[in-house]
Each structure stands twice: as C-alpha cells, then as structure tokens.
Amino acid sequence: MIGSQNDDGYWMRVALTEAEKAYALGEVPVGAVVVREGLILGRGYNQTETLKDPTAHAEILAITSACQAAEDWRLDGAVLYCTLEPCSMCAGAVVLARIARIVYGASDPRFGACGSLFTIPTDPRLNHRVELEGGVMAEEVAAMMRAFFREVRQTKGGNRHDRSQ
C-alpha cells in the first residue's frame, strides 16, 4: 500500500483545515492536499463561487498546485487526501495526473465518482488505476457539511450553491 494508514488521519486533518477556508468564504467546505513522500506538494479548497469557475474544486486546485510544485503533470507515488469523495471531474483529473491513491472522508451519494455514483479511479478500461480509501474522519467531515448547509438554509437569500454547479 502506498502511504501509511497511520498518516491518513494526520493528512485528513490538513485537508479539513483547507475545507474550513472554503467554509469561511461561503463555499461548500471541501478541502484537499496532495502528498508525496511525506511532503505536501499542493493544497486547495473549493472556490467555485469565489472564482466563478465550475472547475475550481478543492481537488483540481490541489492537483494544479502539486503539478506546479513538482514541475510535472505526472504525480506518480502521490496521495490525494480530500474531505469529500471526488466527483467525476476530479476523479478523472486524479487518473490523468497518475496519482497513486485517493483517501477521502465522507462519501458523496449525489456526485461521488469513487464508488458512490461511479468508480472512475479503478475502471479497468483506463490506462491508470488509483487505490481508494474512503471513510477517513467521515463523521467530522459530515458534521462540517451538515453545519454548512444548515447555515445556508437559515440564511435568507444565502448561497445555495453545491458541487453540481
């Protein structure tokens, strides 16, 4: 197995810190970090509303940052830690970047592409497959998501955006 199970909680806490940045901006609180050999190559948090960009998901921003740091689009041996199960766009980007492993917190039954709705990273028709690990700190992630959407519902005229936009 690439990466250590013992490190997963640590790196997920880092991803949760990124998600808190999104939350503070009124964005859906999803955070991500790309780690290789114990070092963070890239980090990101959802900024779709802030940047007015439907591709500005935490995972995409973390992968872009990691590729710039590595000076390569190939992130062989890297692990993506993300608080929410990646959508199809983000899962596809992981495969294209040749990331070795995805570790995510909460499953996303509406948009998840790592086992919930689709399973893109392990599809045998693709040239690269990614190891998957879900449920790491899932309750903490779910609690943050519930709190965010509760606030959105309670805020008159609040941001009603979600990852589908």
N, C-alpha and C positions, 0 to 999 in steps of 0.2 A: 504494500500500500504506500502511495506517495503521500508524504505529510504524516504527522503523528496525531493519533486520536487525542493525545494529551494536550496538543496545541490547539485543537479545534475550538475549544471554549474561549481561549485567550483571543484568537483571531476573530471569533464571532463577536466578542465584546468590542473589539476595534470597529467592526462593521456596524455594530449598534450605535457607537459614537458618531459614525457618519450618518446613520439614519436620524439621529437626534438633530443634526444640522438641517436635514430636509424638513423635519417636523417644525423647527423654529421658523422656517420660511413659508410654512403653509403648504408644503409639498407632501405627497404621500411618503411616509417615513420609511424609505428603503435605503440601506447603505451597503457598500461593497468594498472589499480590499482584495488586491491580487498580491499573493505572497510567493516568493521563491527562495529556497534555502534560508528560511527564517527571516527574510527581509521583505518589507513592503515595497513593491515595485509601483503600485498605483492604488489610488483610493477614489471613491466617488459616492455621491448621494444624489437622489432624484432631483432634477432641476427642470422638468418638462414645462412647468408653468413659468418659472423664472426666466428661462432661456427661450420660451415659446418654441420649443423643439420637441416633437414627439419621440425622438430617439435619445433624448437626454436622460436615460435611465441610469441608475447608480452603476449597474454592471458595465454598461457601454463606456461611461466616463472613467471608471476604474481601469478597464482594459486599454482605453486610449492612453491614459496616463502611464500605464505599465509599459506599453509598447514604446512610448517616447523615452521612458527611463532606460529601457533595455536596448533602445536603438534598433529594434527588430519587431516585425509584426508577429513573429513566432514566439510564443511564450512557453516553450517546452519545459515541463517539470514544474510549472506554476500551479497554484491552487487559487481558485476564486472563492472567497467567503462572502456570502450575501445573506442579508436578513430574510429576504422573501424568495421563494422559488422563482427562478428566472422565467420570463416569458419566452415566446418563440424567437423573437428578435435577439434577445440577449443570449439565449441558449445557442442560437446559430453563430453568434459572434464568438462565443467560447470555443466552439468546434473549429471555426476558421482560424482562431488565434492559437490553436493547438494546446490549449490549457489542459493539464492532466486530470484535474479533479475539481468538482464543484461541491462545496459544503454550504448548505443553506439552512436557515432557521425554520420558518413556517411554510407550509405548503400553500399553494395558491390554486384552489379548485377552479377558479374562473379563467385564469390566464396561464397557469403554470405549464411549462414545457419540459419539466424534468421528472415526469411521472404522473402528474395530476390530469392534465388535458392531453398532452403529447409527451413523448420521451425522445426528444431530438438528440441529446448528447450520446446516447448509446445505440442509436439507429445503425444497424449493420450495413445499410446502403451508403453510409457516409465514409469518407476516407480516414477519418479520425474519430475515435470514441473517447468519451470522458467518464471517469469514475464519478459516481454520485453518492452523496451522503446527505440525507435530509433530517430534519428534526432537531438540529443542534440549537439549544436555547429557544426552542419553538414557543414555549409559553411566554417568555419575556418579549419576543417579537410580536406574538399575537396580542399581548396586553398593550403594547405601544400602538399597534394598528387599531385596536378597539378604541383606545383613548382618542386617537386622531380623528377617526370617523365619528365618534360621539360628539367631539367638539365641532366638527364640520356641520353635523346635523343641528346642533344647538345654536350655531351662529347664523343669524338671519342674513340670508344672501351670501353665506360663506362659500368658500371654494368647494365646489362639488366635483372636482376632478378625480380621476382614478387612472390606473395604469393602462386602461384601454384607449385613452385619448392619444 
